[in-house]
């Protein structure tokens, strides 16, 4: 998990995706909780600070990325 950023906050994960960070994996922590692994730890830490300070992101893209993450979680829970 070197140089990977991990979060269980789906909104933060969606924001990071809109900022060009790559999703590397989604990990089931238990039946109802998932964590998102994203590339580039340093970039994610900087962007996380911006997110917490109400950084702007394109709404349509943000919601699209969030829906994509939800869809991926649903796919993984069907397995």
N, C-alpha and C positions, 0 to 999 in steps of 0.2 A: 504494500500500500504506500510505497515511497512516492513522494511528490503528488499525492492524491488528497483532495479535499473531501471530507465526509460530512454530510448533513442529513437530518431527518425532516427538515423543513422544506416541504414541497414548493412553497412560494419562493423561498430563497433559491432553490435549485432551478426553478423556472427562470428567475431573474438572471442567474449566472449563465444559463443557456442563451438567453437573449443577448448577453454580452460576449458571446463567442467562445465560451468555455465548452469543452466536450464532455459529454456524459460517458463515463467508462463502464459503469455497472450500477445495478440496483440490487441491494442486498436485503433479504428478508431477515429482520431482527427477531421477529416472532410472527405469529399468524396475522397480526393486525398492524405491525409497525415495520416500516422500510427505511433504509438509508440510501442516499444517493451518493455515489462516488464520482467525482469530477476531476478532470485533469488540471494541472497547473496550480498547485497549492498556494503559491505566493500571489498569483493573480486573483485567485478566489478569495483570499484573505483581504486583499485590498478592496475588491468588489463587495464583499460582505459588509465592510465598514460603510461603503457608499449606500448600500441597500438599507442598512440600519439608520442612515441619515436621510432617508426618503429620496434616494436617487430616482431619476426619471427613467422610464423604459417604455417602449412602444406597447401600448395596451393590447392591441390585437395579437402581436407576437408573443407577449407575455402569457396571455390566456391560452394561446395555441400551444405553447411549450408546456404549460401546466396540464392541459388536456392530454397531451402526448405522454406525459409522465403517468398520469392516472390510467391511461389506456395500457401502458406497459406493465403497470402493477397488476391490473386486471388480468392481462395475459399470463403473467407469472403465477397468479393464484389459481388459475385454471389447471395448471400442470400437476 
